[in-house]
């Protein structure tokens, strides 16, 4: 069935169902007469719409736990976000309108199965049947903050979505045709091969970026598409284009704050929310008549959306002031009056013909569905195998690394420069007391530098957290595929190559012990891997990299103290000495020191002695078993930290 032009709310229903014999009769509320469609069929068979789906929500209520007060005096408070919300979303443009804090985004997330089910009650049906457990993987959802990879082109982002969300049975050329079709439909042909853009590089415009986000969801041709604030920050022409992207017969559900009239007139259905309550749900073009019938008349040439928000907000200044001066009795009274107005508006709607008609249809649907319909939010299904996902996620990760050379090239340049400087400082170590001191200092610097340089790995998961969460719950890839691809992209180029450069420059500038080069290189790489793994374990799941940076710095400072240079490990009190086993620099310094000098002058006795004796005095085991024991310890720590990082990603909260 083709859906063209503007369709009214009830006209869509008549066209979508074969019940032309249902007459249009007036339905009168107990206060005002409003003419609407008479009772509609409500069985699941009647709700099946060709080319689209009907989503109904029944008695949706949502509460969240909030902490109030300060550190030692925090109390848990229960906040009501939504209260007994009911409605029907049919093919066309379904807008959820309301002021900030009205609950519109929460309702959108609940309908899209992307809200934490804790504190949620009510049922959601698709064409009269229970909402599938993997609904979030089969529907489209465009978040307010665009989650596209800025280092890739528009076409590459769309191809990535097609490769992972379309099943492998779809041939490669068919996927490419699908990508080209969407590029053409969304007006992205001129910028298809341009990078989307990052904070360092300029890319496409905001509207084109938004359309790219929508295109990634349209790849799977979903019957229902959710959009969170699709017109935020866009110019007039682009905002209209975004809202006109709805494919014929698709059910488009979106939240919006304060649209212009040119956008508002495109809406088929309007749900008006305030303080978690429904103030109107019905045809968008009938909303003015409804509010006029209850005593609110819009001035000529006023934007209906602004008019509705003015009614809802009342004296918004009083509300804002009450937050800063809650002790003012006058302000409290005005807030109380404001809430009273909202309550009155909600009661007016509950007594209206629109609510009675909607409720009648919803009840008929509920009777046809005897099964309990609370969705299982945790199920995620995938269109492709693990290896296919690993291939494409790794491919994108390496492209992102190459497309964002600022960090990688800068790190290599800094490593080379630092190696030359340190090599010059410790150049040509001699076999005397100063040589011993310089050797110990050089080994200490090498290992601690590898640790602190790995702090850059913190951004590996933090920067892409929003993208990861959105793509994971949409069924792009498994956590394991994402995790392994990130390790491959970071450990190999960003940790191994700098270690090789650092070792090649410094080792041959320090002394003549060439036979120990590969042991030293391997040791520095292991130290870097272990420190990087710890950084990932700390940063995984964090939203702010500053917190992870602070934790990493403090941890490395304590590890440095127990490395074996700043403090003699034998002199540490027994109840603190166990901390040395958690010091990454200690293991690296031990191995490096063993192979860095064969005989030397003991600085404290001024006699000729073996370097192993000095190591022993410092509490360092210089035997061959002690050497490989340190390598084994580093390997075990690496595996433990990587396991922690993976588990944190796995159990991280992935709902809004």
C-alpha positions as CSV (number, residue, x, y, z in Angstrom):
1,X,0.0,0.0,0.0
2,X,1.4,3.4,-1.0
3,X,1.2,6.2,1.5
4,X,1.6,9.6,-0.2
5,X,1.1,13.1,1.0
6,X,-0.3,14.2,4.3
7,X,-2.6,11.7,5.9
8,X,-4.9,12.4,8.8
9,X,-4.8,10.1,11.8
10,X,-8.1,8.4,11.3
11,X,-7.8,8.4,7.5
12,X,-4.7,6.2,7.9
13,X,-6.7,3.8,10.0
14,X,-9.5,3.6,7.4
15,X,-7.0,3.0,4.6
16,X,-5.0,0.5,6.5
17,X,-7.9,-1.7,7.5
18,X,-10.8,-3.2,5.5
19,X,-13.5,-1.8,7.7
20,X,-15.1,0.8,5.4
21,X,-18.4,0.1,6.9
22,X,-17.4,1.8,10.2
23,X,-19.3,5.1,10.1
24,X,-18.0,8.4,11.4
25,X,-20.2,9.5,14.2
26,X,-19.8,12.0,16.9
27,X,-18.4,10.9,20.3
28,X,-19.4,13.2,23.1
29,X,-17.4,13.5,26.3
30,X,-19.1,14.6,29.5
31,X,-18.0,18.2,28.9
32,X,-17.4,18.9,25.2
33,X,-18.5,17.4,21.9
34,X,-15.6,16.3,19.7
35,X,-16.2,14.6,16.4
36,X,-13.9,11.6,15.8
37,X,-13.9,8.2,14.3
38,X,-16.2,5.7,16.0
39,X,-14.9,2.6,17.7
40,X,-12.3,0.8,15.7
41,X,-11.7,-2.9,15.4
42,X,-9.0,-4.0,17.7
43,X,-8.0,-7.6,17.0
44,X,-4.5,-8.5,16.1
45,X,-5.6,-9.5,12.6
46,X,-7.2,-6.1,12.1
47,X,-4.0,-4.3,13.2
48,X,-1.8,-5.9,10.5
49,X,-0.9,-3.1,8.1
50,X,0.7,-3.7,4.8
51,X,4.1,-2.1,4.6
52,X,4.0,-0.9,8.2
53,X,3.3,-1.8,11.8
54,X,1.1,-0.5,14.5
55,X,2.6,-0.1,18.0
56,X,0.3,0.2,21.0
57,X,1.3,0.8,24.6
58,X,-0.9,0.0,27.5
59,X,-0.7,1.6,31.0
60,X,3.0,2.5,30.8
61,X,4.4,3.7,34.1
62,X,8.1,4.3,34.9
63,X,9.8,5.1,38.2
64,X,13.5,5.5,38.8
65,X,15.6,5.5,42.0
66,X,17.4,8.7,42.7
67,X,19.9,9.7,45.4
68,X,19.4,12.9,47.2
69,X,21.6,14.7,49.7
70,X,25.4,14.6,50.2
71,X,27.9,11.8,50.6
72,X,27.2,10.6,54.2
73,X,23.5,11.7,54.2
74,X,22.3,10.3,50.8
75,X,18.8,9.0,50.6
76,X,17.1,7.0,47.9
77,X,14.0,8.8,46.5
78,X,11.6,7.3,44.0
79,X,10.9,9.6,41.0
80,X,7.9,9.1,38.8
81,X,8.9,9.7,35.2
82,X,5.8,8.4,33.4
83,X,2.3,7.8,34.8
84,X,-0.3,5.5,33.2
85,X,0.6,6.4,29.6
86,X,-1.5,4.8,26.8
87,X,-1.5,5.3,23.1
88,X,-1.4,4.0,19.5
89,X,1.4,4.7,17.0
90,X,0.3,4.0,13.4
91,X,2.2,4.3,10.0
92,X,3.2,7.9,9.5
93,X,4.9,10.6,11.5
94,X,4.1,10.1,15.2
95,X,5.5,13.0,17.3
96,X,6.0,13.0,21.1
97,X,6.1,16.7,22.1
98,X,6.8,18.2,25.4
99,X,9.1,20.5,27.4
100,X,12.4,19.5,28.9
101,X,11.9,16.9,31.6
102,X,8.4,15.9,30.4
103,X,9.4,12.3,29.9
104,X,9.2,12.2,26.1
105,X,12.7,10.7,25.6
106,X,12.0,8.1,28.4
107,X,8.7,7.1,26.6
108,X,10.6,6.9,23.3
109,X,13.3,4.7,24.8
110,X,10.7,2.5,26.5
111,X,8.8,2.0,23.2
112,X,12.1,1.1,21.5
113,X,13.1,-1.4,24.2
114,X,16.1,0.7,25.1
115,X,15.2,1.7,28.7
116,X,16.3,-0.1,31.8
117,X,13.3,-2.3,32.7
118,X,13.8,-1.7,36.4
119,X,10.9,0.3,37.6
120,X,8.9,-0.2,34.4
121,X,5.4,-1.5,34.1
122,X,2.9,-1.9,31.3
123,X,2.7,-3.6,28.0
124,X,3.8,-2.9,24.5
125,X,2.3,-4.7,21.5
126,X,3.3,-4.7,17.8
127,X,0.3,-5.4,15.5
128,X,-1.6,-6.8,18.6
129,X,1.1,-9.3,19.4
130,X,3.7,-9.2,22.2
131,X,6.7,-7.1,21.4
132,X,9.6,-9.4,20.3
133,X,12.4,-9.8,22.8
134,X,14.9,-8.7,20.2
135,X,12.8,-5.8,19.0
136,X,15.7,-3.3,19.4
137,X,17.7,-5.3,16.9
138,X,15.0,-5.3,14.2
139,X,13.8,-1.8,14.6
140,X,15.7,1.4,13.8
141,X,16.8,3.9,16.4
142,X,18.5,7.2,15.8
143,X,20.0,8.8,18.9
144,X,20.1,12.5,19.5
145,X,23.9,12.7,19.5
146,X,24.9,11.2,16.1
147,X,26.9,8.0,16.6
148,X,28.8,7.7,13.4
149,X,32.5,7.1,12.9
150,X,33.9,10.5,11.9
151,X,37.1,9.1,10.3
152,X,35.1,7.1,7.8
153,X,33.2,8.4,4.8
154,X,29.4,8.5,4.5
155,X,29.5,5.5,2.2
156,X,31.9,3.5,4.5
157,X,29.6,4.1,7.5
158,X,26.6,2.8,5.5
159,X,28.5,-0.1,4.2
160,X,29.6,-1.1,7.7
161,X,25.9,-1.1,8.8
162,X,24.9,-3.1,5.8
163,X,27.7,-5.7,6.3
164,X,26.8,-6.4,9.9
165,X,23.0,-5.9,10.0
166,X,22.0,-7.6,6.8
167,X,22.3,-11.4,6.8
168,X,25.1,-13.1,5.0
169,X,22.5,-14.5,2.5
170,X,22.3,-11.1,1.0
171,X,24.9,-10.9,-1.7
172,X,27.7,-8.2,-1.6
173,X,26.4,-6.5,-4.7
174,X,22.9,-6.4,-3.3
175,X,24.2,-4.7,-0.1
176,X,26.1,-2.1,-2.3
177,X,22.9,-1.5,-4.2
178,X,21.0,-0.9,-1.0
179,X,23.7,1.5,0.2
180,X,23.6,3.4,-3.1
181,X,19.8,3.6,-2.9
182,X,19.8,5.1,0.6
183,X,22.5,7.6,-0.4
184,X,20.3,8.7,-3.3
185,X,17.1,8.8,-1.2
186,X,18.6,10.8,1.6
187,X,20.3,13.3,-0.8
188,X,23.8,12.3,0.2
189,X,25.2,11.7,-3.3
190,X,27.4,14.8,-3.3
191,X,29.1,13.9,0.0
192,X,29.0,10.1,-0.2
193,X,32.8,9.8,-0.4
194,X,33.6,12.6,2.1
195,X,34.6,11.8,5.7
196,X,31.9,12.5,8.2
197,X,34.4,14.6,10.3
198,X,35.9,14.6,13.8
199,X,37.0,17.3,16.2
200,X,40.3,17.4,14.4
201,X,39.1,17.2,10.7
202,X,36.2,19.0,9.1
203,X,33.6,16.9,7.4
204,X,30.0,17.0,6.2
205,X,27.4,19.4,7.6
206,X,25.3,18.7,10.6
207,X,22.2,17.8,8.5
208,X,24.2,15.4,6.3
209,X,25.7,13.8,9.4
210,X,22.1,13.3,10.8
211,X,21.0,11.8,7.5
212,X,23.9,9.4,7.6
213,X,22.8,8.3,11.1
214,X,19.3,7.7,9.8
215,X,20.6,5.9,6.7
216,X,22.5,3.4,8.9
217,X,19.2,2.5,10.5
218,X,17.3,2.4,7.2
219,X,19.7,-0.2,5.9
220,X,17.6,-3.0,7.4
221,X,14.4,-1.4,6.1
222,X,12.7,-1.4,9.5
223,X,8.9,-1.2,9.8
224,X,9.3,1.1,12.9
225,X,11.9,3.9,13.1
226,X,12.6,5.8,16.3
227,X,14.3,9.2,16.3
228,X,15.3,11.1,19.4
229,X,15.2,14.9,18.7
230,X,15.9,14.5,15.0
231,X,15.7,18.3,14.3
232,X,18.1,19.4,17.1
233,X,20.7,21.9,15.9
234,X,19.7,21.6,12.2
235,X,18.9,24.4,9.8
236,X,15.3,24.9,8.5
237,X,15.7,23.1,5.1
238,X,17.6,20.1,6.6
239,X,15.1,19.7,9.4
240,X,12.2,19.4,6.9
241,X,14.3,17.0,4.9
242,X,14.9,14.8,7.9
243,X,11.2,14.6,8.8
244,X,10.3,13.8,5.2
245,X,12.6,10.8,5.1
246,X,9.9,8.5,6.3
247,X,9.5,5.8,3.7
248,X,6.0,5.1,2.6
249,X,4.1,3.0,5.0
250,X,6.7,3.2,7.8
251,X,5.9,4.0,11.4
252,X,8.1,6.9,12.4
253,X,8.1,7.7,16.1
254,X,10.1,10.6,17.4
255,X,10.5,13.0,20.3
256,X,10.8,16.7,19.6
257,X,11.0,19.8,21.8
258,X,9.7,22.8,19.9
259,X,9.3,22.4,16.2
260,X,8.5,25.2,13.7
261,X,5.1,25.2,12.1
262,X,6.5,24.0,8.8
263,X,7.6,20.9,10.6
264,X,4.6,20.6,12.9
265,X,2.1,20.5,9.9
266,X,3.8,17.3,8.7
267,X,2.8,15.4,11.9
268,X,0.2,12.7,11.6
269,X,-0.2,11.9,15.2
270,X,0.7,14.0,18.3
271,X,1.4,12.9,21.9
272,X,1.7,15.8,24.2
273,X,3.5,15.1,27.5
274,X,4.1,17.1,30.7
275,X,5.5,15.8,34.0
276,X,5.1,12.3,32.8
277,X,1.4,12.6,32.0
278,X,-0.4,12.6,28.7
279,X,-2.2,15.8,28.0
280,X,-3.3,14.9,24.4
281,X,-2.9,11.9,22.1
282,X,-4.6,12.0,18.7
283,X,-4.5,13.6,15.3
284,X,-2.0,16.4,15.2
285,X,-4.3,18.6,13.1
286,X,-7.1,18.2,15.7
287,X,-5.0,19.3,18.6
288,X,-5.9,23.0,18.2
289,X,-9.6,22.2,18.1
290,X,-9.2,20.0,21.3
291,X,-7.5,22.8,23.3
292,X,-10.0,25.3,22.1
293,X,-12.8,23.1,23.3
294,X,-11.4,23.1,26.8
295,X,-10.9,26.9,26.9
296,X,-7.5,27.5,25.4
297,X,-7.5,29.5,22.2
298,X,-4.4,30.1,20.0
299,X,-3.7,33.6,18.7
300,X,-3.7,34.1,15.0
301,X,-0.4,33.2,13.3
302,X,1.0,31.6,16.4
303,X,2.9,28.4,16.1
304,X,0.7,25.5,17.4
305,X,3.8,23.8,19.0
306,X,4.7,27.1,20.8
307,X,1.1,27.5,21.9
308,X,0.9,24.0,23.4
309,X,4.2,24.5,25.3
310,X,2.9,27.8,26.6
311,X,-0.1,26.1,28.0
312,X,2.0,23.4,29.6
313,X,4.7,25.6,31.0
314,X,2.5,28.2,32.5
315,X,4.8,30.6,34.3
316,X,8.1,28.8,33.6
317,X,10.1,31.5,35.3
318,X,8.5,30.7,38.6
319,X,9.5,27.0,38.2
320,X,13.1,27.9,37.5
321,X,13.3,30.3,40.5
322,X,11.9,27.8,42.8
323,X,14.9,25.5,42.2
324,X,17.2,28.2,43.5
325,X,15.1,29.3,46.5
326,X,13.0,26.5,47.7
327,X,12.4,28.2,51.1
328,X,10.4,30.9,49.5
329,X,6.8,30.1,50.3
330,X,5.6,32.2,47.4
331,X,7.6,30.3,44.9
332,X,6.4,27.0,46.3
333,X,2.9,28.1,46.0
334,X,3.4,29.1,42.4
335,X,4.9,25.7,41.6
336,X,2.0,24.0,43.3
337,X,-0.4,26.0,41.2
338,X,1.6,25.0,38.1
339,X,1.4,21.3,38.9
340,X,-2.3,21.8,39.6
341,X,-2.7,23.2,36.1
342,X,-1.0,20.1,34.6
343,X,-3.2,17.8,36.7
344,X,-6.3,19.6,35.4
345,X,-5.1,19.3,31.8
346,X,-4.5,15.6,32.3
347,X,-8.0,15.2,33.7
348,X,-9.5,17.1,30.8
349,X,-7.8,14.7,28.4
350,X,-9.0,11.6,30.3
351,X,-12.5,12.9,30.0
352,X,-12.2,13.6,26.3
353,X,-13.5,11.6,23.4
354,X,-9.9,11.1,22.2
355,X,-8.9,9.2,25.3
356,X,-12.1,7.2,25.4
357,X,-11.7,6.2,21.8
358,X,-8.0,5.3,22.3
359,X,-8.8,3.4,25.5
360,X,-11.6,1.4,23.7
361,X,-9.2,0.3,21.0
362,X,-6.5,-0.6,23.4
363,X,-8.9,-2.7,25.6
364,X,-10.1,-4.6,22.5
365,X,-6.5,-5.3,21.6
366,X,-5.7,-6.5,25.2
367,X,-8.6,-8.8,25.2
368,X,-7.2,-10.5,22.0
369,X,-3.9,-10.9,23.7
370,X,-4.2,-13.1,26.8
371,X,-0.4,-13.6,27.1
372,X,1.6,-11.5,29.5
373,X,3.4,-9.1,27.2
374,X,6.3,-7.6,29.2
375,X,9.2,-7.6,26.8
376,X,12.5,-9.4,27.6
377,X,14.9,-6.5,27.1
378,X,18.1,-8.5,27.3
379,X,17.9,-10.6,24.2
380,X,20.1,-9.6,21.3
381,X,20.3,-11.4,18.0
382,X,22.9,-11.2,15.3
383,X,22.6,-11.4,11.5
384,X,26.2,-12.7,11.0
385,X,28.8,-15.0,12.5
386,X,31.5,-14.0,15.0
387,X,34.3,-14.2,12.3
388,X,32.3,-12.0,9.9
389,X,31.8,-9.4,12.7
390,X,35.5,-9.6,13.7
391,X,36.6,-9.0,10.1
392,X,34.4,-5.9,9.6
393,X,34.9,-4.3,13.1
394,X,38.7,-4.8,12.8
395,X,38.6,-3.4,9.3
396,X,36.8,-0.3,10.6
397,X,39.1,0.0,13.6
398,X,42.3,0.0,11.5
399,X,40.7,2.5,9.1
400,X,39.9,4.7,12.1
401,X,43.5,4.5,13.2
402,X,44.8,5.4,9.8
403,X,42.2,8.1,9.3
404,X,43.1,9.7,12.6
405,X,46.9,9.9,12.4
406,X,47.3,12.7,14.9
407,X,47.5,10.4,17.9
408,X,49.4,7.5,16.3
409,X,52.0,9.6,14.4
410,X,52.5,11.9,17.4
411,X,53.1,8.9,19.6
412,X,55.8,7.5,17.3
413,X,57.5,10.9,16.9
414,X,57.5,11.5,20.7
415,X,58.9,8.0,21.2
416,X,61.7,8.5,18.8
417,X,62.6,11.9,20.2
418,X,62.4,10.7,23.8
419,X,64.6,7.7,22.9
420,X,67.3,10.0,21.4
421,X,67.2,12.3,24.4
422,X,67.4,9.6,27.0
423,X,70.1,7.8,25.0
424,X,72.2,11.0,24.9
425,X,71.8,11.4,28.7
426,X,72.9,7.8,29.5
427,X,75.2,7.5,26.5
428,X,78.2,5.1,26.9
429,X,77.7,3.7,30.4
430,X,81.0,3.0,32.1
431,X,81.9,0.2,34.6
432,X,82.3,2.3,37.7
433,X,80.1,3.7,40.5
434,X,78.6,6.3,38.2
435,X,78.0,3.7,35.6
436,X,76.1,1.6,38.1
437,X,74.0,4.5,39.1
438,X,73.2,5.4,35.5
439,X,72.4,1.8,34.6
440,X,69.9,1.5,37.4
441,X,68.4,4.9,36.5
442,X,68.2,3.9,32.9
443,X,66.4,0.6,33.6
444,X,64.1,2.4,36.0
445,X,63.2,5.0,33.4
446,X,62.7,2.5,30.6
447,X,60.1,0.4,32.5
448,X,58.3,3.4,34.1
449,X,58.1,5.2,30.8
450,X,56.4,2.1,29.2
451,X,53.9,2.2,32.0
452,X,53.0,5.8,31.8
453,X,52.9,5.9,28.0
454,X,50.2,3.3,28.1
455,X,47.8,5.7,29.8
456,X,46.8,6.8,26.2
457,X,45.0,3.4,26.0
458,X,42.3,4.8,28.3
459,X,40.6,6.6,25.4
460,X,40.3,3.3,23.5
461,X,36.9,2.5,25.1
462,X,35.9,5.9,26.6
463,X,35.8,7.9,23.3
464,X,33.7,5.3,21.5
465,X,31.5,4.3,24.4
466,X,28.3,5.8,22.9
467,X,29.0,4.2,19.5
468,X,29.7,0.9,21.1
469,X,26.5,0.9,23.2
470,X,24.3,1.9,20.3
471,X,25.8,-0.6,17.9
472,X,25.9,-3.5,20.4
473,X,22.2,-3.2,21.5
474,X,21.2,-2.8,17.8
475,X,22.8,-6.2,17.0
476,X,25.8,-5.0,15.0
477,X,28.3,-7.3,16.7
478,X,29.2,-9.3,19.8
479,X,31.1,-7.8,22.6
480,X,33.9,-10.3,22.0
481,X,34.3,-9.2,18.4
482,X,34.5,-5.6,19.4
483,X,36.9,-6.3,22.2
484,X,39.4,-8.4,20.2
485,X,39.4,-5.9,17.3
486,X,40.3,-3.1,19.7
487,X,43.1,-5.1,21.1
488,X,44.5,-5.9,17.7
489,X,44.3,-2.3,16.6
490,X,45.9,-1.0,19.8
491,X,48.4,-3.6,21.0
492,X,50.1,-4.2,17.6
493,X,50.6,-0.7,16.2
494,X,50.4,1.5,19.2
495,X,52.3,-0.6,21.8
496,X,54.6,-3.0,19.8
497,X,56.0,-0.5,17.2
498,X,56.9,2.2,19.8
499,X,58.6,-0.5,22.0
500,X,60.7,-1.6,19.0
501,X,61.7,2.0,18.2
502,X,62.4,2.8,21.8
503,X,64.6,-0.3,22.3
504,X,66.5,0.2,19.0
505,X,67.5,3.7,19.9
506,X,68.3,3.4,23.5
507,X,69.8,0.0,23.9
508,X,72.7,0.6,21.4
509,X,73.4,4.0,23.0
510,X,73.7,2.7,26.5
511,X,76.4,0.1,26.3
512,X,78.0,-2.9,24.6
513,X,75.7,-5.7,25.7
514,X,74.3,-6.5,22.3
515,X,73.4,-10.1,23.2
516,X,70.7,-9.0,25.5
517,X,68.8,-6.8,23.0
518,X,66.0,-9.2,22.2
519,X,65.4,-10.0,25.8
520,X,65.2,-6.3,26.6
521,X,62.9,-5.7,23.7
522,X,60.6,-8.5,24.7
523,X,60.6,-7.3,28.3
524,X,59.6,-3.7,27.4
525,X,56.9,-5.1,25.1
526,X,55.5,-7.2,28.0
527,X,55.6,-4.3,30.4
528,X,53.7,-2.2,27.8
529,X,51.1,-4.9,27.2
530,X,50.5,-5.4,30.9
531,X,50.2,-1.7,31.6
532,X,47.9,-1.2,28.6
533,X,45.7,-4.1,29.8
534,X,45.5,-2.4,33.2
535,X,44.5,0.8,31.6
536,X,41.7,-1.0,29.6
537,X,40.5,-2.7,32.8
538,X,40.2,0.7,34.6
539,X,38.8,2.6,31.6
540,X,36.2,0.0,30.4
541,X,32.7,1.3,31.1
542,X,33.9,4.8,32.2
543,X,32.2,7.8,30.6
544,X,34.8,10.4,31.6
545,X,38.5,9.7,30.8
546,X,39.6,12.2,33.5
547,X,38.5,9.7,36.2
548,X,40.3,6.8,34.5
549,X,43.4,9.0,34.1
550,X,43.5,9.9,37.8
551,X,43.1,6.2,38.8
552,X,45.8,5.1,36.4
553,X,48.3,7.8,37.6
554,X,47.8,7.0,41.3
555,X,48.2,3.3,40.6
556,X,51.4,3.7,38.6
557,X,52.9,6.0,41.3
558,X,52.4,3.3,43.9
559,X,53.8,0.7,41.5
560,X,56.9,2.9,41.0
561,X,57.5,3.1,44.7
562,X,57.7,-0.8,44.9
563,X,59.8,-1.1,41.7
564,X,63.0,-1.8,43.5
565,X,64.9,1.5,43.0
566,X,63.3,4.1,45.2
567,X,62.9,1.8,48.2
568,X,65.0,-1.3,49.0
569,X,62.4,-4.1,48.8
570,X,64.0,-6.0,51.7
571,X,63.5,-3.0,54.1
572,X,59.7,-2.7,53.5
573,X,57.6,-3.8,56.5
574,X,56.1,-7.3,56.1
575,X,52.5,-6.1,56.1
576,X,53.3,-3.9,53.1
577,X,55.8,-5.9,51.3
578,X,53.2,-8.0,49.4
579,X,52.4,-4.9,47.3
580,X,55.6,-5.4,45.4
581,X,54.0,-8.4,43.6
582,X,51.5,-6.0,42.0
583,X,54.2,-3.7,40.7
584,X,54.5,-3.9,36.9
585,X,57.8,-1.8,36.8
586,X,59.4,-4.2,39.3
587,X,59.1,-7.2,37.0
588,X,60.3,-5.3,34.0
589,X,63.2,-3.6,35.8
590,X,64.3,-7.0,37.3
591,X,64.6,-8.6,33.8
592,X,66.3,-5.5,32.3
593,X,68.7,-5.1,35.2
594,X,69.8,-8.8,35.0
595,X,70.9,-8.5,31.4
596,X,72.2,-5.0,31.6
597,X,75.6,-5.6,33.4
598,X,77.7,-8.6,34.0
599,X,80.3,-7.2,36.4
600,X,80.4,-3.8,38.0
601,X,81.7,-1.7,40.8
602,X,79.4,-1.7,43.9
603,X,78.7,1.9,44.6
604,X,78.5,1.4,48.3
605,X,81.5,-0.9,49.0
606,X,83.9,0.5,46.3
607,X,85.2,-3.0,45.5
608,X,85.0,-5.1,42.4
609,X,82.0,-7.3,42.5
610,X,79.4,-9.0,40.4
611,X,76.3,-7.0,39.3
612,X,74.2,-9.9,40.5
613,X,75.4,-9.2,44.1
614,X,74.0,-5.7,43.8
615,X,70.7,-7.0,42.5
616,X,70.5,-9.5,45.4
617,X,71.1,-6.7,47.9
618,X,68.2,-4.8,46.3
619,X,66.0,-7.9,46.7
620,X,66.0,-8.8,43.0
621,X,66.4,-12.4,42.0
622,X,69.1,-12.6,39.3
623,X,68.8,-16.3,38.5
624,X,67.5,-17.5,35.2
625,X,64.4,-18.9,36.9
626,X,63.9,-15.4,38.4
627,X,64.1,-13.9,34.9
628,X,61.4,-16.0,33.2
629,X,59.4,-16.0,36.4
630,X,59.0,-12.3,35.8
631,X,57.9,-12.7,32.2
632,X,55.4,-15.3,33.4
633,X,54.1,-12.9,36.0
634,X,53.6,-10.1,33.4
635,X,51.8,-12.5,31.1
636,X,49.4,-13.6,33.9
637,X,48.7,-10.0,34.9
638,X,48.0,-9.2,31.3
639,X,45.4,-12.0,31.0
640,X,43.8,-11.0,34.4
641,X,43.5,-7.3,33.4
642,X,42.1,-8.2,29.9
643,X,39.5,-10.5,31.5
644,X,38.4,-7.7,33.9
645,X,38.1,-5.3,31.0
646,X,36.0,-7.7,29.0
647,X,33.7,-8.4,32.0
648,X,33.3,-4.7,32.6
649,X,32.2,-4.2,29.0
650,X,29.9,-7.2,29.2
651,X,28.1,-6.2,32.4
652,X,28.2,-2.4,31.7
653,X,24.8,-0.7,31.8
654,X,23.7,-0.5,28.2
655,X,20.3,1.2,28.8
656,X,19.6,4.9,29.0
